[in-house]
Amino acid sequence: MKRDYRQDFPLLRENPIVYLDSAATAQRPDVVIEAEMEFYKKYNANPLRGLYSLGIEATDRYEEARECVANFIHAASAKEIIFTRNATESLNLVAYSYGLSHLREGDEIVVSILEHHSNQLPWRMVAEKTGAVVKYLECDRQGHISDVDLQAAFSEKTKLVAVTQVSNVLGIKTPIDKIVALAKKSGAVVVLDAAQSTPHMEVDVQKLDVDFLAFSGHKLMAPMGIGVLYGRKELLSEMPPFLTGGEMIQTVTRDKVVYAELPHKFEAGTVNGAGAWALAAAIRYLQEVGYEHIQKQELLLTTQLMEGLTKLPYVQIQGSPDPKEHCGIVSFTIDGVHPHDVSSILDADGIAVRAGHHCAQPLMQQIDVMSTTRASMYFYNTEEDIEKLLTSVQTIRRRMGYGE
Ligand code: C6P
């Protein structure tokens, strides 16, 4: 019998909502909420500080969580895992620490036009401060990056490439293998934004051969406020700290500071112990569900939604016409109706979707739309959810005063 995953999620179990905004943040299963509570009930002390038994327990839980994350993304060592608040902070850490100390006037930073602002603005900041230049890697209206686009973006001046694995607007995957190969040829480091990929597909930093990788816990069912930066040990070791203060030093005298070893050099101040422990619980839950099932369910629902929307002549689906190229994300527009109105009407029918520019304005300019309505699915969504969305979408133009 098919397992009803909604029963694992208190909000979905106790609420009639059709939640189709998992690309913004996923729902949390009981096991994650319980893990966060467990930390405070059983292990609460300031990790990495107290030398008493409870303090050591708190540190152990925190470091166990780091091991769990390292295994999850196949890092060679847990020392390569830095806990942050979210993907945005992880990307800023690389920009401020690596970017500002390594890039110089005339160097080129390649950023894809598909990027979320969190993987564009840090590099624009680095360019402004160092005199480096940001070059956009173009895509077509479906989000595909061609070999011609790739060749045009890279040169011998390319020193850093910042690219997402999956677009948060179109759901399309970028050709990461080709991007890494070209970056290696130019001697550039690769920063991969895995915020929209880790919830949906196996991510192996060693196979991908990327130098840095960022993701947020909350998109893969962990609490808000815990994120991850992976960095190659050789690079992290010689980078200056991002934030300074408590717990990131070995010794401080009046005239000298010796920073702590990895990963603590990059974790200044009291850490999010409960968040890290609950992130490990989210990863274990995700692994128990399995990417195979996640992808199967997402494809089933994406196909159902796209087939239904395609029948409506006034609906334009953005991105590829192939449901396999959407990673559970479908952005669309309805002729004559602003996406904010679409989302308000859907909300009145108990359906939660996101509307707007999705923090990716240059991409919206590239595909020539001001904003879209975005339905994003996860394995806990059902065919009934999609049926309700389609039924509601069919009424929107009428409710806005159009004839049909
Ligand atoms: N995208 C969305 O609705 P934070 O906010 O730091 O957890 O994640 C930032 C981020 C970075 N990269 C990509 C590809 C993302 O999609 C996001 C977050 C959400 O699409 C909120 S804007």
Residues whose N, C-alpha, C, O or C-beta is under 5 A from the ligand:
A	BS01	C6P	A23 A24 N86 A87 T88 H116 S118 T164 V166 N168 D193 A195 Q196 S216 H358 C359
